[in-house]
Amino acid sequence: MKALIILAHPNPQSFNAAVLGTVKEELGKKGAEVKVKDLYAMQWNPVLSASDFQQMLSGKTPDDIAREQTDVAWADTLVIISPIWWYSFPAILKGYIDRVLGQGFAYEYTASGPRGLLTGKRAAVITTTGADENTAKQTGMMDAINTSIVNGIFSFCGFSDMKYHNSYAVPMVSDEERQKMLEQVRAFVKAL
């Protein structure tokens, strides 16, 4: 397995960082080759600019995008670790997706409609929410995430298998509960 992990949390001491450690440990036990992209540590530019468009229209992919596309192409498994803010990913991760999973690389338009180009790959999305499970489900947050993120992005781009796991009410629970959440993440990764 070749796994590319993308972390989108600004605090290196966050629960999301602990999730990253757990994911790396479990993938290591599986003998996976692992690359990690910590978007905040990288100071990733999330803005898909007019310059980006102009370069792509002229047949040149901007260097920072090309480097990321090389790593996405290398991986057979893409693991996203992110909080959910305002029913979606943080802007830095959305900008990574906007810039890296672009037309001609992740998908194309054909006479019969859009076609994903990243076939044969798996996506594992691991998120955290401040909302408890009941609130997240009653408000439609989880449906929105599954529709717009898990299926809307990865299915559209041709990923053949998508798995999703969320840890609820992370800031509101005890350290003991967060340790149990990390064990749930561990089980989720083992099942990949």
N, C-alpha and C positions, 0 to 999 in steps of 0.2 A: 504494500500500500504506500502511495505517495500522498501525503496529506499537507495541504496548505491551510494554515490556521490564520484567520483574520480577527484581530482583537480591536474593538472600538470602545474603549473606556479611557477617560483622561487620568484616572487615579491609579498609579501602579500598585497601590495597596488595597484596591477595591475587591469586592467579592468576585467580580468578573475576572480579575487577575488570578484569584484562587481557582476559578473555573479553568482558566488557561493552564495552570500548573497541573491540575487533575487530568485534563485532556491530554497534555503532552506526556504525562506519566503513563496513562493507559495506552496511548498509541505506541509509546516506546516498548511496552510489554508485548505488543502485537508485532514488533519488529518493523514498524512503519518508518519510512523516511519522512521527516517533518521539517517544514519551513514555517516560520511565524512572521506575520506582519502585524506589528503594533502600530496602528495608524497614527495615534497621537505621538508616540515616540519618533516615528518617521517624519512627523510634521507634514503628513500627506495633504496636498492641495486638493480640496474637494470640488473646486469650481471648474465645471466644463466650460471653457472659455471660447470666445470667437476665434482666438488663435488656434486652439485645439481643432475646431471645426475646419478652419482654413487649411491646416496641415493635413488633416485626414482627407479632405476633398482633393488635395494635390497628390495623394497617395503616400504620404509620410505620416507615421504614427509618432506623436511626441515621445521623447525618450522615457519619461517617467511612466507613461502609460504602457509603452512597449515592454519595459522591464516587468511590470506587473502581469501583463498578458502572457509573457514567457512563463512565469511561475504558475499562473492559472492553467495554462496548457500542459505544464509538467505534471500537475496534480491529477490524481484520479478521484480524490476526495477533497472537497472544500468544506472547511469547518468555520462557521461564523460564530463569534462570541460577542454579545452586545447587550447593553441595557435596552429597554424599550422606553422611549421618551415620546410623549404625545402620540401614542399608538403607532410608532414607527421606530426605525433605526435613528441614531444620532446623525446629524448632517454629514459628518466626516465619512461615515460608512455609506450613506446614500450617495455621496459624491464619488466615493471609490467605485461603486457599482455603476453610476452614470458614466464615469470616464473609462473604466476598464472593460466592462461588459458591453461594449459598444457594437453597433451594427458593423457587419463584416468580420467580426471576431466571435461574438457570442450568439449572434443571430443574423439572419438575412431575410429579405422579403422576396418571395417568389410569386409566380402567377396565381398560385393557389393560396397565398397568404404567408404569414411569417413562419420561418423554420429555424429552430434552435440548432446551433452549430457545436455546442459543447456536450455532445452525446456520449454516453458511456461513462459519465462522471456521476458521483454522488455528492449531495449537499447535506450537511448536518448543521442545523441552526440551533444555537443554544442562547436563550435570552433570559434576562432577569427583569422583573417588574416590581414596582413599589406596591402595586395593587395586589390585594389578596385574590385567591382563585375565584371566589364567588363573584366579586366585583368585576374582575377582568372578563369573566364569561357573560355576566348579565349586561354589561355595557356594550358588548359586541367587540371588545378589544381583541380577543383571541381569534374570532372570525376574521376581523380585519387583517391581523397579522398573517394568518394562514392564506387569505385571499391575495393580499398585495405583496407579501414578501416570499413566503415559502413557495407558493404556486406561481404567483405573478412574475417573480424574477426567475427562479430556478427552472421551473417547468417551461417557461417561455424560452429560456436559453438552451433547452434540450437535455437538461440533467435527467438521468433515467431513474434516480432514486432520491427522494428527499425525506429527511427525518427532522422532527422538530421537538425540542424540549424547552420548557420554561420553568424557572424557579420563581415562585410567587412571594410577595410581601417581604422581600429580602431585607430592607432596612428596618422592618418592624419585628423581626423574630430574634430569638436568642442565638448566641454563637453555637450552641448545641444543635439548634434547628438548622443553622447554615451548614454545619458539618454533615447532617443528614442529607441536605440538598446536594452537597458535593458527592456523597455516595450515590445519589440518584444520577448525577452526571456521569460518574464512573460506570454505572450499569448501562447508561445510554451509549457511552463510547464503546463498551465491550460488545454491545449488540450491533455495532456498525459492520 
